[in-house]
């Protein structure tokens, strides 16, 4: 099982998990109660419910670098190109934009 903290700006917004059943994303309760809370994506609106998907949510998959940048990351970090969650954990700790990903050990 792989897990990641998802941050919106510097606020811990939720947790993304990959397990044998697929992918799960849930917002942190403290984040949902913030006055300025906003969804990390239009496809993942603020909710107390857990989101489930068989494949990596398209929003998170879209954070992964592509093309020559992905090639450079693959050569430097030696990850399996088919492991989308693994790539997300390695390459998206400092993304362009408001969302960042931090692996949970």
Backbone as XML, in Angstrom:
<?xml version="1.0"?>
<chain id="A" units="angstrom">
  <residue number="1" name="UNK">
    <atom name="N" x="0.842" y="-1.172" z="0.000"/>
    <atom name="CA" x="0.000" y="0.000" z="0.000"/>
    <atom name="C" x="0.891" y="1.241" z="0.000"/>
  </residue>
  <residue number="2" name="UNK">
    <atom name="N" x="0.521" y="2.203" z="-0.834"/>
    <atom name="CA" x="1.236" y="3.479" z="-0.905"/>
    <atom name="C" x="0.284" y="4.575" z="-0.441"/>
  </residue>
  <residue number="3" name="UNK">
    <atom name="N" x="0.842" y="5.533" z="0.293"/>
    <atom name="CA" x="0.032" y="6.625" z="0.825"/>
    <atom name="C" x="0.751" y="7.956" z="0.633"/>
  </residue>
  <residue number="4" name="UNK">
    <atom name="N" x="-0.049" y="9.004" z="0.480"/>
    <atom name="CA" x="0.521" y="10.341" z="0.321"/>
    <atom name="C" x="-0.372" y="11.376" z="0.988"/>
  </residue>
  <residue number="5" name="UNK">
    <atom name="N" x="0.280" y="12.382" z="1.567"/>
    <atom name="CA" x="-0.438" y="13.563" z="2.029"/>
    <atom name="C" x="-0.565" y="14.490" z="0.833"/>
  </residue>
  <residue number="6" name="UNK">
    <atom name="N" x="-1.733" y="15.070" z="0.679"/>
    <atom name="CA" x="-1.983" y="16.015" z="-0.402"/>
    <atom name="C" x="-2.144" y="17.393" z="0.229"/>
  </residue>
  <residue number="7" name="UNK">
    <atom name="N" x="-1.347" y="18.333" z="-0.252"/>
    <atom name="CA" x="-1.380" y="19.698" z="0.275"/>
    <atom name="C" x="-1.972" y="20.654" z="-0.746"/>
  </residue>
  <residue number="8" name="UNK">
    <atom name="N" x="-2.788" y="21.569" z="-0.255"/>
    <atom name="CA" x="-3.303" y="22.672" z="-1.057"/>
    <atom name="C" x="-2.615" y="23.908" z="-0.515"/>
  </residue>
  <residue number="9" name="UNK">
    <atom name="N" x="-1.739" y="24.495" z="-1.319"/>
    <atom name="CA" x="-0.826" y="25.529" z="-0.853"/>
    <atom name="C" x="-0.014" y="24.903" z="0.279"/>
  </residue>
  <residue number="10" name="UNK">
    <atom name="N" x="-0.084" y="25.401" z="1.485"/>
    <atom name="CA" x="0.667" y="24.782" z="2.582"/>
    <atom name="C" x="-0.245" y="24.038" z="3.560"/>
  </residue>
  <residue number="11" name="UNK">
    <atom name="N" x="-1.526" y="23.929" z="3.223"/>
    <atom name="CA" x="-2.488" y="23.266" z="4.099"/>
    <atom name="C" x="-2.634" y="21.793" z="3.727"/>
  </residue>
  <residue number="12" name="UNK">
    <atom name="N" x="-2.588" y="20.917" z="4.738"/>
    <atom name="CA" x="-2.794" y="19.501" z="4.510"/>
    <atom name="C" x="-4.266" y="19.301" z="4.170"/>
  </residue>
  <residue number="13" name="UNK">
    <atom name="N" x="-4.546" y="18.972" z="2.920"/>
    <atom name="CA" x="-5.914" y="18.881" z="2.432"/>
    <atom name="C" x="-6.497" y="17.477" z="2.520"/>
  </residue>
  <residue number="14" name="UNK">
    <atom name="N" x="-5.676" y="16.446" z="2.339"/>
    <atom name="CA" x="-6.225" y="15.101" z="2.346"/>
    <atom name="C" x="-5.165" y="14.040" z="2.189"/>
  </residue>
  <residue number="15" name="UNK">
    <atom name="N" x="-5.635" y="12.796" z="2.069"/>
    <atom name="CA" x="-4.754" y="11.643" z="1.930"/>
    <atom name="C" x="-5.161" y="10.849" z="0.693"/>
  </residue>
  <residue number="16" name="UNK">
    <atom name="N" x="-4.156" y="10.480" z="-0.091"/>
    <atom name="CA" x="-4.353" y="9.631" z="-1.263"/>
    <atom name="C" x="-3.727" y="8.280" z="-0.953"/>
  </residue>
  <residue number="17" name="UNK">
    <atom name="N" x="-4.481" y="7.206" z="-1.201"/>
    <atom name="CA" x="-4.011" y="5.851" z="-0.915"/>
    <atom name="C" x="-4.182" y="4.981" z="-2.146"/>
  </residue>
  <residue number="18" name="UNK">
    <atom name="N" x="-3.168" y="4.155" z="-2.408"/>
    <atom name="CA" x="-3.281" y="3.100" z="-3.415"/>
    <atom name="C" x="-3.180" y="1.775" z="-2.666"/>
  </residue>
  <residue number="19" name="UNK">
    <atom name="N" x="-4.157" y="0.900" z="-2.851"/>
    <atom name="CA" x="-4.113" y="-0.438" z="-2.268"/>
    <atom name="C" x="-4.618" y="-1.449" z="-3.298"/>
  </residue>
  <residue number="20" name="UNK">
    <atom name="N" x="-4.846" y="-2.677" z="-2.865"/>
    <atom name="CA" x="-5.257" y="-3.727" z="-3.794"/>
    <atom name="C" x="-6.636" y="-3.484" z="-4.399"/>
  </residue>
  <residue number="21" name="UNK">
    <atom name="N" x="-7.419" y="-2.571" z="-3.825"/>
    <atom name="CA" x="-8.745" y="-2.255" z="-4.344"/>
    <atom name="C" x="-8.748" y="-1.043" z="-5.269"/>
  </residue>
  <residue number="22" name="UNK">
    <atom name="N" x="-7.630" y="-0.372" z="-5.422"/>
    <atom name="CA" x="-7.546" y="0.800" z="-6.284"/>
    <atom name="C" x="-7.027" y="2.009" z="-5.537"/>
  </residue>
  <residue number="23" name="UNK">
    <atom name="N" x="-7.606" y="3.158" z="-5.861"/>
    <atom name="CA" x="-7.156" y="4.429" z="-5.300"/>
    <atom name="C" x="-8.280" y="5.059" z="-4.484"/>
  </residue>
  <residue number="24" name="UNK">
    <atom name="N" x="-7.891" y="5.738" z="-3.413"/>
    <atom name="CA" x="-8.854" y="6.365" z="-2.520"/>
    <atom name="C" x="-8.314" y="7.744" z="-2.126"/>
  </residue>
  <residue number="25" name="UNK">
    <atom name="N" x="-9.190" y="8.718" z="-2.147"/>
    <atom name="CA" x="-8.810" y="10.057" z="-1.687"/>
    <atom name="C" x="-9.853" y="10.533" z="-0.697"/>
  </residue>
  <residue number="26" name="UNK">
    <atom name="N" x="-9.371" y="11.066" z="0.422"/>
    <atom name="CA" x="-10.279" y="11.634" z="1.414"/>
    <atom name="C" x="-9.693" y="12.936" z="1.943"/>
  </residue>
  <residue number="27" name="UNK">
    <atom name="N" x="-10.560" y="13.952" z="2.001"/>
    <atom name="CA" x="-10.151" y="15.227" z="2.586"/>
    <atom name="C" x="-9.988" y="15.068" z="4.093"/>
  </residue>
  <residue number="28" name="UNK">
    <atom name="N" x="-9.028" y="15.781" z="4.658"/>
    <atom name="CA" x="-8.848" y="15.841" z="6.105"/>
    <atom name="C" x="-9.997" y="16.645" z="6.701"/>
  </residue>
  <residue number="29" name="UNK">
    <atom name="N" x="-10.535" y="16.177" z="7.823"/>
    <atom name="CA" x="-11.662" y="16.857" z="8.473"/>
    <atom name="C" x="-11.294" y="18.292" z="8.863"/>
  </residue>
  <residue number="30" name="UNK">
    <atom name="N" x="-10.087" y="18.483" z="9.373"/>
    <atom name="CA" x="-9.657" y="19.832" z="9.761"/>
    <atom name="C" x="-9.640" y="20.763" z="8.546"/>
  </residue>
  <residue number="31" name="UNK">
    <atom name="N" x="-9.234" y="20.244" z="7.393"/>
    <atom name="CA" x="-9.211" y="21.062" z="6.178"/>
    <atom name="C" x="-10.633" y="21.437" z="5.767"/>
  </residue>
  <residue number="32" name="UNK">
    <atom name="N" x="-11.551" y="20.486" z="5.844"/>
    <atom name="CA" x="-12.934" y="20.756" z="5.449"/>
    <atom name="C" x="-13.578" y="21.841" z="6.312"/>
  </residue>
  <residue number="33" name="UNK">
    <atom name="N" x="-13.129" y="21.975" z="7.545"/>
    <atom name="CA" x="-13.712" y="22.966" z="8.459"/>
    <atom name="C" x="-13.035" y="24.334" z="8.369"/>
  </residue>
  <residue number="34" name="UNK">
    <atom name="N" x="-11.979" y="24.444" z="7.566"/>
    <atom name="CA" x="-11.324" y="25.748" z="7.395"/>
    <atom name="C" x="-12.251" y="26.686" z="6.627"/>
  </residue>
  <residue number="35" name="UNK">
    <atom name="N" x="-12.216" y="27.940" z="7.004"/>
    <atom name="CA" x="-13.082" y="28.920" z="6.348"/>
    <atom name="C" x="-12.704" y="29.108" z="4.873"/>
  </residue>
  <residue number="36" name="UNK">
    <atom name="N" x="-11.417" y="28.989" z="4.558"/>
    <atom name="CA" x="-10.959" y="29.225" z="3.187"/>
    <atom name="C" x="-10.706" y="27.928" z="2.413"/>
  </residue>
  <residue number="37" name="UNK">
    <atom name="N" x="-11.252" y="26.805" z="2.877"/>
    <atom name="CA" x="-11.039" y="25.524" z="2.195"/>
    <atom name="C" x="-11.581" y="25.580" z="0.771"/>
  </residue>
  <residue number="38" name="UNK">
    <atom name="N" x="-10.781" y="25.059" z="-0.147"/>
    <atom name="CA" x="-11.234" y="24.950" z="-1.526"/>
    <atom name="C" x="-10.836" y="23.577" z="-2.057"/>
  </residue>
  <residue number="39" name="UNK">
    <atom name="N" x="-11.597" y="23.040" z="-2.999"/>
    <atom name="CA" x="-11.288" y="21.701" z="-3.513"/>
    <atom name="C" x="-9.944" y="21.690" z="-4.235"/>
  </residue>
  <residue number="40" name="UNK">
    <atom name="N" x="-9.271" y="20.557" z="-4.189"/>
    <atom name="CA" x="-8.005" y="20.461" z="-4.910"/>
    <atom name="C" x="-8.239" y="20.378" z="-6.409"/>
  </residue>
  <residue number="41" name="UNK">
    <atom name="N" x="-9.456" y="19.985" z="-6.784"/>
    <atom name="CA" x="-9.808" y="19.847" z="-8.193"/>
    <atom name="C" x="-11.325" y="19.950" z="-8.332"/>
  </residue>
  <residue number="42" name="UNK">
    <atom name="N" x="-11.784" y="20.391" z="-9.483"/>
    <atom name="CA" x="-13.235" y="20.404" z="-9.734"/>
    <atom name="C" x="-13.800" y="18.996" z="-9.766"/>
  </residue>
  <residue number="43" name="UNK">
    <atom name="N" x="-12.963" y="18.017" z="-10.085"/>
    <atom name="CA" x="-13.415" y="16.626" z="-10.136"/>
    <atom name="C" x="-13.401" y="15.958" z="-8.760"/>
  </residue>
  <residue number="44" name="UNK">
    <atom name="N" x="-12.849" y="16.646" z="-7.758"/>
    <atom name="CA" x="-12.826" y="16.150" z="-6.379"/>
    <atom name="C" x="-13.339" y="17.250" z="-5.456"/>
  </residue>
  <residue number="45" name="UNK">
    <atom name="N" x="-14.643" y="17.557" z="-5.543"/>
    <atom name="CA" x="-15.186" y="18.640" z="-4.719"/>
    <atom name="C" x="-15.083" y="18.315" z="-3.229"/>
  </residue>
  <residue number="46" name="UNK">
    <atom name="N" x="-15.123" y="19.354" z="-2.407"/>
    <atom name="CA" x="-15.058" y="19.165" z="-0.956"/>
    <atom name="C" x="-16.175" y="18.226" z="-0.509"/>
  </residue>
  <residue number="47" name="UNK">
    <atom name="N" x="-15.799" y="17.210" z="0.273"/>
    <atom name="CA" x="-16.763" y="16.219" z="0.730"/>
    <atom name="C" x="-16.198" y="15.469" z="1.928"/>
  </residue>
  <residue number="48" name="UNK">
    <atom name="N" x="-17.084" y="15.020" z="2.797"/>
    <atom name="CA" x="-16.669" y="14.181" z="3.923"/>
    <atom name="C" x="-16.526" y="12.727" z="3.483"/>
  </residue>
  <residue number="49" name="UNK">
    <atom name="N" x="-17.053" y="12.389" z="2.324"/>
    <atom name="CA" x="-16.994" y="11.027" z="1.796"/>
    <atom name="C" x="-15.630" y="10.746" z="1.163"/>
  </residue>
  <residue number="50" name="UNK">
    <atom name="N" x="-15.261" y="9.478" z="1.112"/>
    <atom name="CA" x="-14.022" y="9.060" z="0.461"/>
    <atom name="C" x="-14.302" y="8.813" z="-1.023"/>
  </residue>
  <residue number="51" name="UNK">
    <atom name="N" x="-13.427" y="9.315" z="-1.870"/>
    <atom name="CA" x="-13.523" y="9.064" z="-3.310"/>
    <atom name="C" x="-12.765" y="7.778" z="-3.632"/>
  </residue>
  <residue number="52" name="UNK">
    <atom name="N" x="-13.322" y="6.971" z="-4.545"/>
    <atom name="CA" x="-12.693" y="5.712" z="-4.947"/>
    <atom name="C" x="-12.581" y="5.663" z="-6.467"/>
  </residue>
  <residue number="53" name="UNK">
    <atom name="N" x="-11.507" y="5.045" z="-6.952"/>
    <atom name="CA" x="-11.313" y="4.886" z="-8.397"/>
    <atom name="C" x="-10.407" y="3.681" z="-8.637"/>
  </residue>
  <residue number="54" name="UNK">
    <atom name="N" x="-10.648" y="2.957" z="-9.726"/>
    <atom name="CA" x="-9.819" y="1.797" z="-10.061"/>
    <atom name="C" x="-8.458" y="2.191" z="-10.607"/>
  </residue>
  <residue number="55" name="UNK">
    <atom name="N" x="-8.383" y="3.360" z="-11.215"/>
    <atom name="CA" x="-7.116" y="3.883" z="-11.746"/>
    <atom name="C" x="-6.823" y="5.199" z="-11.040"/>
  </residue>
  <residue number="56" name="UNK">
    <atom name="N" x="-5.587" y="5.660" z="-11.125"/>
    <atom name="CA" x="-5.222" y="6.912" z="-10.476"/>
    <atom name="C" x="-6.145" y="8.032" z="-10.971"/>
  </residue>
  <residue number="57" name="UNK">
    <atom name="N" x="-6.716" y="8.775" z="-10.036"/>
    <atom name="CA" x="-7.616" y="9.874" z="-10.387"/>
    <atom name="C" x="-6.953" y="10.755" z="-11.443"/>
  </residue>
  <residue number="58" name="UNK">
    <atom name="N" x="-7.724" y="11.162" z="-12.436"/>
    <atom name="CA" x="-7.145" y="11.923" z="-13.547"/>
    <atom name="C" x="-6.460" y="13.202" z="-13.081"/>
  </residue>
  <residue number="59" name="UNK">
    <atom name="N" x="-6.978" y="13.840" z="-12.031"/>
    <atom name="CA" x="-6.331" y="15.055" z="-11.529"/>
    <atom name="C" x="-4.902" y="14.753" z="-11.096"/>
  </residue>
  <residue number="60" name="UNK">
    <atom name="N" x="-4.706" y="13.699" z="-10.301"/>
    <atom name="CA" x="-3.370" y="13.346" z="-9.814"/>
    <atom name="C" x="-2.484" y="12.862" z="-10.949"/>
  </residue>
  <residue number="61" name="UNK">
    <atom name="N" x="-3.052" y="12.100" z="-11.874"/>
    <atom name="CA" x="-2.276" y="11.632" z="-13.018"/>
    <atom name="C" x="-1.780" y="12.814" z="-13.852"/>
  </residue>
  <residue number="62" name="UNK">
    <atom name="N" x="-2.583" y="13.868" z="-13.905"/>
    <atom name="CA" x="-2.199" y="15.063" z="-14.649"/>
    <atom name="C" x="-1.048" y="15.838" z="-14.025"/>
  </residue>
  <residue number="63" name="UNK">
    <atom name="N" x="-0.751" y="15.587" z="-12.755"/>
    <atom name="CA" x="0.380" y="16.252" z="-12.100"/>
    <atom name="C" x="1.717" y="15.632" z="-12.497"/>
  </residue>
  <residue number="64" name="UNK">
    <atom name="N" x="1.680" y="14.392" z="-12.987"/>
    <atom name="CA" x="2.906" y="13.665" z="-13.323"/>
    <atom name="C" x="3.535" y="14.276" z="-14.570"/>
  </residue>
  <residue number="65" name="UNK">
    <atom name="N" x="4.865" y="14.495" z="-14.548"/>
    <atom name="CA" x="5.529" y="15.060" z="-15.729"/>
    <atom name="C" x="5.398" y="14.126" z="-16.933"/>
  </residue>
  <residue number="66" name="UNK">
    <atom name="N" x="5.570" y="14.707" z="-18.105"/>
    <atom name="CA" x="5.456" y="13.947" z="-19.350"/>
    <atom name="C" x="6.688" y="14.166" z="-20.212"/>
  </residue>
  <residue number="67" name="UNK">
    <atom name="N" x="6.808" y="13.351" z="-21.243"/>
    <atom name="CA" x="7.836" y="13.535" z="-22.260"/>
    <atom name="C" x="9.247" y="13.475" z="-21.720"/>
  </residue>
  <residue number="68" name="UNK">
    <atom name="N" x="10.077" y="14.412" z="-22.189"/>
    <atom name="CA" x="11.492" y="14.406" z="-21.824"/>
    <atom name="C" x="11.703" y="14.601" z="-20.328"/>
  </residue>
  <residue number="69" name="UNK">
    <atom name="N" x="10.800" y="15.344" z="-19.677"/>
    <atom name="CA" x="10.928" y="15.553" z="-18.243"/>
    <atom name="C" x="10.696" y="14.242" z="-17.477"/>
  </residue>
  <residue number="70" name="UNK">
    <atom name="N" x="9.736" y="13.449" z="-17.921"/>
    <atom name="CA" x="9.504" y="12.138" z="-17.319"/>
    <atom name="C" x="10.691" y="11.219" z="-17.578"/>
  </residue>
  <residue number="71" name="UNK">
    <atom name="N" x="11.261" y="11.293" z="-18.770"/>
    <atom name="CA" x="12.446" y="10.485" z="-19.093"/>
    <atom name="C" x="13.603" y="10.808" z="-18.150"/>
  </residue>
  <residue number="72" name="UNK">
    <atom name="N" x="13.828" y="12.082" z="-17.896"/>
    <atom name="CA" x="14.901" y="12.499" z="-16.982"/>
    <atom name="C" x="14.626" y="11.974" z="-15.575"/>
  </residue>
  <residue number="73" name="UNK">
    <atom name="N" x="13.383" y="12.111" z="-15.118"/>
    <atom name="CA" x="13.028" y="11.632" z="-13.777"/>
    <atom name="C" x="13.214" y="10.118" z="-13.683"/>
  </residue>
  <residue number="74" name="UNK">
    <atom name="N" x="12.822" y="9.398" z="-14.716"/>
    <atom name="CA" x="12.957" y="7.936" z="-14.714"/>
    <atom name="C" x="14.430" y="7.522" z="-14.625"/>
  </residue>
  <residue number="75" name="UNK">
    <atom name="N" x="15.283" y="8.196" z="-15.359"/>
    <atom name="CA" x="16.712" y="7.871" z="-15.322"/>
    <atom name="C" x="17.341" y="8.212" z="-13.974"/>
  </residue>
  <residue number="76" name="UNK">
    <atom name="N" x="16.913" y="9.318" z="-13.371"/>
    <atom name="CA" x="17.503" y="9.743" z="-12.098"/>
    <atom name="C" x="16.997" y="8.945" z="-10.899"/>
  </residue>
  <residue number="77" name="UNK">
    <atom name="N" x="15.710" y="8.566" z="-10.910"/>
    <atom name="CA" x="15.124" y="7.918" z="-9.737"/>
    <atom name="C" x="14.843" y="6.438" z="-9.945"/>
  </residue>
  <residue number="78" name="UNK">
    <atom name="N" x="15.030" y="5.909" z="-11.148"/>
    <atom name="CA" x="14.896" y="4.473" z="-11.435"/>
    <atom name="C" x="13.570" y="3.881" z="-10.950"/>
  </residue>
  <residue number="79" name="UNK">
    <atom name="N" x="12.447" y="4.467" z="-11.365"/>
    <atom name="CA" x="11.148" y="3.928" z="-10.994"/>
    <atom name="C" x="10.526" y="3.189" z="-12.174"/>
  </residue>
  <residue number="80" name="UNK">
    <atom name="N" x="9.520" y="2.392" z="-11.883"/>
    <atom name="CA" x="8.780" y="1.662" z="-12.907"/>
    <atom name="C" x="7.825" y="2.637" z="-13.593"/>
  </residue>
  <residue number="81" name="UNK">
    <atom name="N" x="7.950" y="2.806" z="-14.867"/>
    <atom name="CA" x="7.158" y="3.774" z="-15.622"/>
    <atom name="C" x="5.657" y="3.457" z="-15.566"/>
  </residue>
  <residue number="82" name="UNK">
    <atom name="N" x="5.298" y="2.202" z="-15.254"/>
    <atom name="CA" x="3.881" y="1.821" z="-15.161"/>
    <atom name="C" x="3.304" y="2.082" z="-13.771"/>
  </residue>
  <residue number="83" name="UNK">
    <atom name="N" x="4.132" y="2.402" z="-12.799"/>
    <atom name="CA" x="3.698" y="2.644" z="-11.425"/>
    <atom name="C" x="3.347" y="4.122" z="-11.255"/>
  </residue>
  <residue number="84" name="UNK">
    <atom name="N" x="2.120" y="4.478" z="-11.606"/>
    <atom name="CA" x="1.719" y="5.887" z="-11.613"/>
    <atom name="C" x="1.777" y="6.509" z="-10.212"/>
  </residue>
  <residue number="85" name="UNK">
    <atom name="N" x="1.361" y="5.766" z="-9.196"/>
    <atom name="CA" x="1.414" y="6.298" z="-7.830"/>
    <atom name="C" x="2.865" y="6.487" z="-7.399"/>
  </residue>
  <residue number="86" name="UNK">
    <atom name="N" x="3.728" y="5.546" z="-7.744"/>
    <atom name="CA" x="5.143" y="5.672" z="-7.422"/>
    <atom name="C" x="5.760" y="6.900" z="-8.069"/>
  </residue>
  <residue number="87" name="UNK">
    <atom name="N" x="5.411" y="7.142" z="-9.325"/>
    <atom name="CA" x="5.919" y="8.318" z="-10.032"/>
    <atom name="C" x="5.399" y="9.595" z="-9.368"/>
  </residue>
  <residue number="88" name="UNK">
    <atom name="N" x="4.114" y="9.591" z="-9.015"/>
    <atom name="CA" x="3.515" y="10.748" z="-8.348"/>
    <atom name="C" x="4.254" y="11.062" z="-7.051"/>
  </residue>
  <residue number="89" name="UNK">
    <atom name="N" x="4.545" y="10.038" z="-6.270"/>
    <atom name="CA" x="5.216" y="10.237" z="-4.988"/>
    <atom name="C" x="6.627" y="10.794" z="-5.143"/>
  </residue>
  <residue number="90" name="UNK">
    <atom name="N" x="7.301" y="10.397" z="-6.211"/>
    <atom name="CA" x="8.689" y="10.823" z="-6.425"/>
    <atom name="C" x="8.775" y="12.209" z="-7.067"/>
  </residue>
  <residue number="91" name="UNK">
    <atom name="N" x="7.881" y="12.489" z="-8.009"/>
    <atom name="CA" x="8.057" y="13.694" z="-8.827"/>
    <atom name="C" x="7.168" y="14.884" z="-8.452"/>
  </residue>
  <residue number="92" name="UNK">
    <atom name="N" x="6.209" y="14.695" z="-7.578"/>
    <atom name="CA" x="5.229" y="15.763" z="-7.365"/>
    <atom name="C" x="5.263" y="16.375" z="-5.971"/>
  </residue>
  <residue number="93" name="UNK">
    <atom name="N" x="6.433" y="16.359" z="-5.346"/>
    <atom name="CA" x="6.549" y="16.986" z="-4.034"/>
    <atom name="C" x="6.617" y="18.504" z="-4.141"/>
  </residue>
  <residue number="94" name="UNK">
    <atom name="N" x="6.984" y="19.000" z="-5.302"/>
    <atom name="CA" x="7.073" y="20.440" z="-5.520"/>
    <atom name="C" x="6.529" y="20.757" z="-6.912"/>
  </residue>
  <residue number="95" name="UNK">
    <atom name="N" x="5.218" y="20.608" z="-7.060"/>
    <atom name="CA" x="4.565" y="20.816" z="-8.362"/>
    <atom name="C" x="4.383" y="22.296" z="-8.663"/>
  </residue>
  <residue number="96" name="UNK">
    <atom name="N" x="4.181" y="22.579" z="-9.919"/>
    <atom name="CA" x="3.745" y="23.913" z="-10.309"/>
    <atom name="C" x="2.269" y="23.994" z="-9.957"/>
  </residue>
  <residue number="97" name="UNK">
    <atom name="N" x="1.873" y="25.052" z="-9.303"/>
    <atom name="CA" x="0.476" y="25.199" z="-8.916"/>
    <atom name="C" x="0.288" y="25.052" z="-7.419"/>
  </residue>
  <residue number="98" name="UNK">
    <atom name="N" x="-0.962" y="24.893" z="-7.016"/>
    <atom name="CA" x="-1.310" y="24.923" z="-5.598"/>
    <atom name="C" x="-1.155" y="23.589" z="-4.884"/>
  </residue>
  <residue number="99" name="UNK">
    <atom name="N" x="-1.157" y="22.480" z="-5.621"/>
    <atom name="CA" x="-1.163" y="21.153" z="-4.996"/>
    <atom name="C" x="0.238" y="20.556" z="-4.988"/>
  </residue>
  <residue number="100" name="UNK">
    <atom name="N" x="0.577" y="19.922" z="-3.866"/>
    <atom name="CA" x="1.817" y="19.156" z="-3.790"/>
    <atom name="C" x="1.533" y="17.848" z="-3.056"/>
  </residue>
  <residue number="101" name="UNK">
    <atom name="N" x="2.414" y="16.882" z="-3.274"/>
    <atom name="CA" x="2.247" y="15.527" z="-2.759"/>
    <atom name="C" x="3.446" y="15.194" z="-1.878"/>
  </residue>
  <residue number="102" name="UNK">
    <atom name="N" x="3.184" y="14.615" z="-0.708"/>
    <atom name="CA" x="4.250" y="14.200" z="0.194"/>
    <atom name="C" x="4.029" y="12.734" z="0.566"/>
  </residue>
  <residue number="103" name="UNK">
    <atom name="N" x="5.004" y="11.869" z="0.281"/>
    <atom name="CA" x="4.829" y="10.452" z="0.629"/>
    <atom name="C" x="4.685" y="10.262" z="2.136"/>
  </residue>
  <residue number="104" name="UNK">
    <atom name="N" x="3.860" y="9.300" z="2.513"/>
    <atom name="CA" x="3.745" y="8.884" z="3.903"/>
    <atom name="C" x="4.496" y="7.573" z="4.019"/>
  </residue>
  <residue number="105" name="UNK">
    <atom name="N" x="5.517" y="7.547" z="4.860"/>
    <atom name="CA" x="6.356" y="6.343" z="4.982"/>
    <atom name="C" x="5.629" y="5.225" z="5.674"/>
  </residue>
</chain>
